[in-house]
Amino acid sequence: METVYDWLTVATFAFLIILFLHRSVDVEQPRDHLWQYLVAGAGCAVTNWLGNRGMPVVAVAAFLTTLAFIYYTLHPFSFRSDDK
């Protein structure tokens, strides 16, 4: 854990683990698939690799792409209101 890329990608990966575990015990039908978490985890690994190899612009682009993938495919934040 030496670079900012290490910290960012490990934190993002930990968030993915918590999201997966939380949704795996959900009583509703699961809406995500395991491959989506695999792609997001691979994005974290590629971002970390690029950042540690001295390619900061490409690493930041890969990290933002990974975050966008997580947001649009896994929908980690639910902003629905329960007005019943």
Backbone atoms as SQL, in Angstrom:
CREATE TABLE atoms (id INTEGER PRIMARY KEY, chain TEXT, resi INTEGER, resn TEXT, atom TEXT, x REAL, y REAL, z REAL);
INSERT INTO atoms VALUES
  (1, 'A', 1, 'MET', 'N', 0.839, -1.167, 0.000),
  (2, 'A', 1, 'MET', 'CA', 0.000, 0.000, 0.000),
  (3, 'A', 1, 'MET', 'C', 0.894, 1.243, 0.000),
  (4, 'A', 2, 'GLU', 'N', 1.406, 1.538, -1.177),
  (5, 'A', 2, 'GLU', 'CA', 2.355, 2.641, -1.277),
  (6, 'A', 2, 'GLU', 'C', 1.820, 3.836, -2.057),
  (7, 'A', 3, 'THR', 'N', 0.949, 3.592, -3.008),
  (8, 'A', 3, 'THR', 'CA', 0.490, 4.685, -3.861),
  (9, 'A', 3, 'THR', 'C', -0.983, 4.974, -3.610),
  (10, 'A', 4, 'VAL', 'N', -1.415, 6.099, -4.150),
  (11, 'A', 4, 'VAL', 'CA', -2.825, 6.463, -4.034),
  (12, 'A', 4, 'VAL', 'C', -3.697, 5.462, -4.800),
  (13, 'A', 5, 'TYR', 'N', -3.149, 4.877, -5.851),
  (14, 'A', 5, 'TYR', 'CA', -3.892, 3.883, -6.623),
  (15, 'A', 5, 'TYR', 'C', -4.168, 2.633, -5.791),
  (16, 'A', 6, 'ASP', 'N', -3.218, 2.252, -4.966),
  (17, 'A', 6, 'ASP', 'CA', -3.426, 1.111, -4.068),
  (18, 'A', 6, 'ASP', 'C', -4.616, 1.373, -3.147),
  (19, 'A', 7, 'TRP', 'N', -4.628, 2.540, -2.535),
  (20, 'A', 7, 'TRP', 'CA', -5.692, 2.871, -1.586),
  (21, 'A', 7, 'TRP', 'C', -7.052, 2.982, -2.264),
  (22, 'A', 8, 'LEU', 'N', -7.103, 3.664, -3.406),
  (23, 'A', 8, 'LEU', 'CA', -8.381, 3.842, -4.107),
  (24, 'A', 8, 'LEU', 'C', -8.959, 2.515, -4.607),
  (25, 'A', 9, 'THR', 'N', -8.107, 1.695, -5.185),
  (26, 'A', 9, 'THR', 'CA', -8.629, 0.445, -5.747),
  (27, 'A', 9, 'THR', 'C', -8.987, -0.558, -4.656),
  (28, 'A', 10, 'VAL', 'N', -8.237, -0.598, -3.578),
  (29, 'A', 10, 'VAL', 'CA', -8.592, -1.495, -2.479),
  (30, 'A', 10, 'VAL', 'C', -9.891, -1.044, -1.820),
  (31, 'A', 11, 'ALA', 'N', -10.070, 0.260, -1.662),
  (32, 'A', 11, 'ALA', 'CA', -11.315, 0.769, -1.085),
  (33, 'A', 11, 'ALA', 'C', -12.502, 0.467, -2.011),
  (34, 'A', 12, 'THR', 'N', -12.324, 0.632, -3.300),
  (35, 'A', 12, 'THR', 'CA', -13.392, 0.330, -4.259),
  (36, 'A', 12, 'THR', 'C', -13.701, -1.159, -4.263),
  (37, 'A', 13, 'PHE', 'N', -12.665, -1.987, -4.210),
  (38, 'A', 13, 'PHE', 'CA', -12.875, -3.424, -4.184),
  (39, 'A', 13, 'PHE', 'C', -13.588, -3.850, -2.893),
  (40, 'A', 14, 'ALA', 'N', -13.225, -3.235, -1.773),
  (41, 'A', 14, 'ALA', 'CA', -13.909, -3.532, -0.509),
  (42, 'A', 14, 'ALA', 'C', -15.381, -3.136, -0.591),
  (43, 'A', 15, 'PHE', 'N', -15.671, -2.011, -1.231),
  (44, 'A', 15, 'PHE', 'CA', -17.052, -1.594, -1.447),
  (45, 'A', 15, 'PHE', 'C', -17.796, -2.630, -2.290),
  (46, 'A', 16, 'LEU', 'N', -17.140, -3.157, -3.315),
  (47, 'A', 16, 'LEU', 'CA', -17.768, -4.192, -4.154),
  (48, 'A', 16, 'LEU', 'C', -18.071, -5.448, -3.343),
  (49, 'A', 17, 'ILE', 'N', -17.172, -5.829, -2.469),
  (50, 'A', 17, 'ILE', 'CA', -17.386, -7.009, -1.633),
  (51, 'A', 17, 'ILE', 'C', -18.587, -6.800, -0.710),
  (52, 'A', 18, 'ILE', 'N', -18.636, -5.643, -0.081),
  (53, 'A', 18, 'ILE', 'CA', -19.759, -5.355, 0.818),
  (54, 'A', 18, 'ILE', 'C', -21.068, -5.321, 0.049),
  (55, 'A', 19, 'LEU', 'N', -21.066, -4.715, -1.137),
  (56, 'A', 19, 'LEU', 'CA', -22.267, -4.667, -1.966),
  (57, 'A', 19, 'LEU', 'C', -22.713, -6.071, -2.362),
  (58, 'A', 20, 'PHE', 'N', -21.773, -6.905, -2.757),
  (59, 'A', 20, 'PHE', 'CA', -22.097, -8.276, -3.142),
  (60, 'A', 20, 'PHE', 'C', -22.672, -9.060, -1.962),
  (61, 'A', 21, 'LEU', 'N', -22.039, -8.957, -0.804),
  (62, 'A', 21, 'LEU', 'CA', -22.528, -9.687, 0.370),
  (63, 'A', 21, 'LEU', 'C', -23.898, -9.189, 0.813),
  (64, 'A', 22, 'HIS', 'N', -24.098, -7.896, 0.755),
  (65, 'A', 22, 'HIS', 'CA', -25.393, -7.334, 1.137),
  (66, 'A', 22, 'HIS', 'C', -26.498, -7.824, 0.193),
  (67, 'A', 23, 'ARG', 'N', -26.205, -7.837, -1.075),
  (68, 'A', 23, 'ARG', 'CA', -27.226, -8.268, -2.039),
  (69, 'A', 23, 'ARG', 'C', -27.401, -9.778, -2.076),
  (70, 'A', 24, 'SER', 'N', -26.417, -10.521, -1.625),
  (71, 'A', 24, 'SER', 'CA', -26.551, -11.977, -1.657),
  (72, 'A', 24, 'SER', 'C', -27.510, -12.495, -0.589),
  (73, 'A', 25, 'VAL', 'N', -27.774, -11.707, 0.437),
  (74, 'A', 25, 'VAL', 'CA', -28.726, -12.112, 1.470),
  (75, 'A', 25, 'VAL', 'C', -30.065, -11.402, 1.324),
  (76, 'A', 26, 'ASP', 'N', -30.226, -10.631, 0.251),
  (77, 'A', 26, 'ASP', 'CA', -31.470, -9.911, 0.016),
  (78, 'A', 26, 'ASP', 'C', -32.587, -10.903, -0.286),
  (79, 'A', 27, 'VAL', 'N', -33.774, -10.629, 0.239),
  (80, 'A', 27, 'VAL', 'CA', -34.890, -11.556, 0.049),
  (81, 'A', 27, 'VAL', 'C', -35.507, -11.422, -1.327),
  (82, 'A', 28, 'GLU', 'N', -35.317, -10.282, -1.985),
  (83, 'A', 28, 'GLU', 'CA', -35.829, -10.117, -3.335),
  (84, 'A', 28, 'GLU', 'C', -34.960, -10.885, -4.321),
  (85, 'A', 29, 'GLN', 'N', -35.488, -11.038, -5.516),
  (86, 'A', 29, 'GLN', 'CA', -34.730, -11.707, -6.581),
  (87, 'A', 29, 'GLN', 'C', -33.492, -10.868, -6.909),
  (88, 'A', 30, 'PRO', 'N', -32.312, -11.487, -6.947),
  (89, 'A', 30, 'PRO', 'CA', -31.112, -10.703, -7.256),
  (90, 'A', 30, 'PRO', 'C', -31.175, -10.153, -8.684),
  (91, 'A', 31, 'ARG', 'N', -30.739, -8.918, -8.832),
  (92, 'A', 31, 'ARG', 'CA', -30.785, -8.305, -10.151),
  (93, 'A', 31, 'ARG', 'C', -29.407, -8.197, -10.792),
  (94, 'A', 32, 'ASP', 'N', -28.355, -8.503, -10.050),
  (95, 'A', 32, 'ASP', 'CA', -27.028, -8.454, -10.647),
  (96, 'A', 32, 'ASP', 'C', -26.495, -9.864, -10.847),
  (97, 'A', 33, 'HIS', 'N', -25.470, -9.921, -11.664),
  (98, 'A', 33, 'HIS', 'CA', -24.835, -11.190, -11.976),
  (99, 'A', 33, 'HIS', 'C', -23.382, -11.153, -11.509),
  (100, 'A', 34, 'LEU', 'N', -22.835, -12.315, -11.287),
  (101, 'A', 34, 'LEU', 'CA', -21.476, -12.404, -10.780),
  (102, 'A', 34, 'LEU', 'C', -20.462, -11.811, -11.754),
  (103, 'A', 35, 'TRP', 'N', -20.718, -11.927, -13.056),
  (104, 'A', 35, 'TRP', 'CA', -19.764, -11.401, -14.037),
  (105, 'A', 35, 'TRP', 'C', -19.624, -9.880, -13.912),
  (106, 'A', 36, 'GLN', 'N', -20.662, -9.204, -13.447),
  (107, 'A', 36, 'GLN', 'CA', -20.576, -7.758, -13.292),
  (108, 'A', 36, 'GLN', 'C', -19.570, -7.385, -12.199),
  (109, 'A', 37, 'TYR', 'N', -19.552, -8.153, -11.131),
  (110, 'A', 37, 'TYR', 'CA', -18.576, -7.917, -10.070),
  (111, 'A', 37, 'TYR', 'C', -17.165, -8.274, -10.542),
  (112, 'A', 38, 'LEU', 'N', -17.054, -9.298, -11.381),
  (113, 'A', 38, 'LEU', 'CA', -15.758, -9.699, -11.918),
  (114, 'A', 38, 'LEU', 'C', -15.177, -8.598, -12.801),
  (115, 'A', 39, 'VAL', 'N', -16.005, -8.010, -13.650),
  (116, 'A', 39, 'VAL', 'CA', -15.542, -6.920, -14.515),
  (117, 'A', 39, 'VAL', 'C', -15.112, -5.717, -13.678),
  (118, 'A', 40, 'ALA', 'N', -15.898, -5.381, -12.660),
  (119, 'A', 40, 'ALA', 'CA', -15.549, -4.250, -11.791),
  (120, 'A', 40, 'ALA', 'C', -14.245, -4.528, -11.030),
  (121, 'A', 41, 'GLY', 'N', -14.067, -5.737, -10.540),
  (122, 'A', 41, 'GLY', 'CA', -12.824, -6.098, -9.855),
  (123, 'A', 41, 'GLY', 'C', -11.627, -6.061, -10.785),
  (124, 'A', 42, 'ALA', 'N', -11.826, -6.512, -12.017),
  (125, 'A', 42, 'ALA', 'CA', -10.745, -6.450, -13.003),
  (126, 'A', 42, 'ALA', 'C', -10.401, -5.000, -13.333),
  (127, 'A', 43, 'GLY', 'N', -11.412, -4.137, -13.364),
  (128, 'A', 43, 'GLY', 'CA', -11.159, -2.719, -13.583),
  (129, 'A', 43, 'GLY', 'C', -10.310, -2.122, -12.473),
  (130, 'A', 44, 'CYS', 'N', -10.572, -2.543, -11.234),
  (131, 'A', 44, 'CYS', 'CA', -9.742, -2.090, -10.109),
  (132, 'A', 44, 'CYS', 'C', -8.303, -2.577, -10.263),
  (133, 'A', 45, 'ALA', 'N', -8.145, -3.828, -10.663),
  (134, 'A', 45, 'ALA', 'CA', -6.799, -4.384, -10.828),
  (135, 'A', 45, 'ALA', 'C', -6.036, -3.678, -11.949),
  (136, 'A', 46, 'VAL', 'N', -6.703, -3.418, -13.057),
  (137, 'A', 46, 'VAL', 'CA', -6.051, -2.733, -14.180),
  (138, 'A', 46, 'VAL', 'C', -5.689, -1.303, -13.793),
  (139, 'A', 47, 'THR', 'N', -6.586, -0.634, -13.091),
  (140, 'A', 47, 'THR', 'CA', -6.306, 0.732, -12.631),
  (141, 'A', 47, 'THR', 'C', -5.076, 0.749, -11.734),
  (142, 'A', 48, 'ASN', 'N', -5.009, -0.167, -10.792),
  (143, 'A', 48, 'ASN', 'CA', -3.868, -0.224, -9.882),
  (144, 'A', 48, 'ASN', 'C', -2.584, -0.526, -10.648),
  (145, 'A', 49, 'TRP', 'N', -2.633, -1.447, -11.577),
  (146, 'A', 49, 'TRP', 'CA', -1.454, -1.816, -12.353),
  (147, 'A', 49, 'TRP', 'C', -0.957, -0.629, -13.168),
  (148, 'A', 50, 'LEU', 'N', -1.892, 0.058, -13.846),
  (149, 'A', 50, 'LEU', 'CA', -1.502, 1.204, -14.659),
  (150, 'A', 50, 'LEU', 'C', -0.923, 2.324, -13.797),
  (151, 'A', 51, 'GLY', 'N', -1.541, 2.576, -12.663),
  (152, 'A', 51, 'GLY', 'CA', -1.041, 3.624, -11.782),
  (153, 'A', 51, 'GLY', 'C', 0.332, 3.326, -11.224),
  (154, 'A', 52, 'ASN', 'N', 0.563, 2.080, -10.867),
  (155, 'A', 52, 'ASN', 'CA', 1.870, 1.704, -10.327),
  (156, 'A', 52, 'ASN', 'C', 2.943, 1.611, -11.396),
  (157, 'A', 53, 'ARG', 'N', 2.548, 1.545, -12.664),
  (158, 'A', 53, 'ARG', 'CA', 3.519, 1.508, -13.770),
  (159, 'A', 53, 'ARG', 'C', 3.847, 2.901, -14.298),
  (160, 'A', 54, 'GLY', 'N', 3.317, 3.929, -13.659),
  (161, 'A', 54, 'GLY', 'CA', 3.664, 5.288, -14.042),
  (162, 'A', 54, 'GLY', 'C', 2.839, 5.848, -15.186),
  (163, 'A', 55, 'MET', 'N', 1.615, 5.405, -15.325),
  (164, 'A', 55, 'MET', 'CA', 0.722, 5.934, -16.353),
  (165, 'A', 55, 'MET', 'C', -0.494, 6.570, -15.685),
  (166, 'A', 56, 'PRO', 'N', -0.309, 7.726, -15.055),
  (167, 'A', 56, 'PRO', 'CA', -1.391, 8.298, -14.242),
  (168, 'A', 56, 'PRO', 'C', -2.628, 8.711, -15.034),
  (169, 'A', 57, 'VAL', 'N', -2.464, 9.246, -16.231),
  (170, 'A', 57, 'VAL', 'CA', -3.621, 9.686, -17.010),
  (171, 'A', 57, 'VAL', 'C', -4.483, 8.494, -17.413),
  (172, 'A', 58, 'VAL', 'N', -3.847, 7.442, -17.866),
  (173, 'A', 58, 'VAL', 'CA', -4.576, 6.239, -18.267),
  (174, 'A', 58, 'VAL', 'C', -5.192, 5.563, -17.039),
  (175, 'A', 59, 'ALA', 'N', -4.484, 5.595, -15.922),
  (176, 'A', 59, 'ALA', 'CA', -5.007, 4.993, -14.688),
  (177, 'A', 59, 'ALA', 'C', -6.242, 5.731, -14.190),
  (178, 'A', 60, 'VAL', 'N', -6.217, 7.046, -14.234),
  (179, 'A', 60, 'VAL', 'CA', -7.384, 7.819, -13.802),
  (180, 'A', 60, 'VAL', 'C', -8.552, 7.562, -14.741),
  (181, 'A', 61, 'ALA', 'N', -8.286, 7.487, -16.039),
  (182, 'A', 61, 'ALA', 'CA', -9.351, 7.180, -17.000),
  (183, 'A', 61, 'ALA', 'C', -9.926, 5.791, -16.736),
  (184, 'A', 62, 'ALA', 'N', -9.075, 4.830, -16.454),
  (185, 'A', 62, 'ALA', 'CA', -9.551, 3.474, -16.157),
  (186, 'A', 62, 'ALA', 'C', -10.353, 3.448, -14.859),
  (187, 'A', 63, 'PHE', 'N', -9.927, 4.219, -13.869),
  (188, 'A', 63, 'PHE', 'CA', -10.646, 4.263, -12.605),
  (189, 'A', 63, 'PHE', 'C', -12.025, 4.898, -12.775),
  (190, 'A', 64, 'LEU', 'N', -12.097, 5.987, -13.516),
  (191, 'A', 64, 'LEU', 'CA', -13.386, 6.628, -13.760),
  (192, 'A', 64, 'LEU', 'C', -14.307, 5.733, -14.583),
  (193, 'A', 65, 'THR', 'N', -13.735, 4.993, -15.523),
  (194, 'A', 65, 'THR', 'CA', -14.522, 4.035, -16.296),
  (195, 'A', 65, 'THR', 'C', -15.048, 2.923, -15.407),
  (196, 'A', 66, 'THR', 'N', -14.231, 2.453, -14.491),
  (197, 'A', 66, 'THR', 'CA', -14.650, 1.414, -13.552),
  (198, 'A', 66, 'THR', 'C', -15.768, 1.927, -12.645),
  (199, 'A', 67, 'LEU', 'N', -15.624, 3.139, -12.140),
  (200, 'A', 67, 'LEU', 'CA', -16.680, 3.712, -11.297),
  (201, 'A', 67, 'LEU', 'C', -17.978, 3.893, -12.079),
  (202, 'A', 68, 'ALA', 'N', -17.871, 4.321, -13.322),
  (203, 'A', 68, 'ALA', 'CA', -19.076, 4.478, -14.151),
  (204, 'A', 68, 'ALA', 'C', -19.729, 3.125, -14.405),
  (205, 'A', 69, 'PHE', 'N', -18.923, 2.090, -14.640),
  (206, 'A', 69, 'PHE', 'CA', -19.466, 0.747, -14.839),
  (207, 'A', 69, 'PHE', 'C', -20.198, 0.277, -13.587),
  (208, 'A', 70, 'ILE', 'N', -19.603, 0.490, -12.430),
  (209, 'A', 70, 'ILE', 'CA', -20.237, 0.088, -11.171),
  (210, 'A', 70, 'ILE', 'C', -21.554, 0.835, -10.987),
  (211, 'A', 71, 'TYR', 'N', -21.546, 2.131, -11.249),
  (212, 'A', 71, 'TYR', 'CA', -22.743, 2.941, -11.037),
  (213, 'A', 71, 'TYR', 'C', -23.875, 2.540, -11.983),
  (214, 'A', 72, 'TYR', 'N', -23.567, 2.338, -13.247),
  (215, 'A', 72, 'TYR', 'CA', -24.617, 2.079, -14.235),
  (216, 'A', 72, 'TYR', 'C', -25.061, 0.622, -14.314),
  (217, 'A', 73, 'THR', 'N', -24.222, -0.324, -13.931),
  (218, 'A', 73, 'THR', 'CA', -24.633, -1.729, -14.021),
  (219, 'A', 73, 'THR', 'C', -25.075, -2.305, -12.685),
  (220, 'A', 74, 'LEU', 'N', -24.423, -1.935, -11.606),
  (221, 'A', 74, 'LEU', 'CA', -24.765, -2.508, -10.304),
  (222, 'A', 74, 'LEU', 'C', -25.721, -1.638, -9.499),
  (223, 'A', 75, 'HIS', 'N', -25.887, -0.386, -9.868),
  (224, 'A', 75, 'HIS', 'CA', -26.784, 0.535, -9.179),
  (225, 'A', 75, 'HIS', 'C', -26.604, 0.447, -7.657),
  (226, 'A', 76, 'PRO', 'N', -25.431, 0.864, -7.152),
  (227, 'A', 76, 'PRO', 'CA', -25.179, 0.698, -5.721),
  (228, 'A', 76, 'PRO', 'C', -26.004, 1.609, -4.822),
  (229, 'A', 77, 'PHE', 'N', -26.506, 2.701, -5.372),
  (230, 'A', 77, 'PHE', 'CA', -27.258, 3.650, -4.560),
  (231, 'A', 77, 'PHE', 'C', -28.696, 3.672, -5.021),
  (232, 'A', 78, 'SER', 'N', -29.595, 3.497, -4.099),
  (233, 'A', 78, 'SER', 'CA', -31.013, 3.472, -4.408),
  (234, 'A', 78, 'SER', 'C', -31.649, 4.743, -3.872),
  (235, 'A', 79, 'PHE', 'N', -32.205, 5.540, -4.743),
  (236, 'A', 79, 'PHE', 'CA', -32.828, 6.800, -4.334),
  (237, 'A', 79, 'PHE', 'C', -34.322, 6.735, -4.490),
  (238, 'A', 80, 'ARG', 'N', -34.905, 5.623, -4.162),
  (239, 'A', 80, 'ARG', 'CA', -36.347, 5.488, -4.275),
  (240, 'A', 80, 'ARG', 'C', -36.990, 5.898, -2.944),
  (241, 'A', 81, 'SER', 'N', -38.198, 6.379, -3.039),
  (242, 'A', 81, 'SER', 'CA', -38.907, 6.747, -1.814),
  (243, 'A', 81, 'SER', 'C', -39.983, 5.708, -1.544),
  (244, 'A', 82, 'ASP', 'N', -40.153, 5.378, -0.304),
  (245, 'A', 82, 'ASP', 'CA', -41.160, 4.391, 0.091),
  (246, 'A', 82, 'ASP', 'C', -42.365, 5.110, 0.665),
  (247, 'A', 83, 'ASP', 'N', -43.101, 5.786, -0.204),
  (248, 'A', 83, 'ASP', 'CA', -44.290, 6.530, 0.218),
  (249, 'A', 83, 'ASP', 'C', -45.516, 5.630, 0.165),
  (250, 'A', 84, 'LYS', 'N', -45.722, 4.881, 1.186),
  (251, 'A', 84, 'LYS', 'CA', -46.876, 3.980, 1.224),
  (252, 'A', 84, 'LYS', 'C', -47.769, 4.337, 2.369);
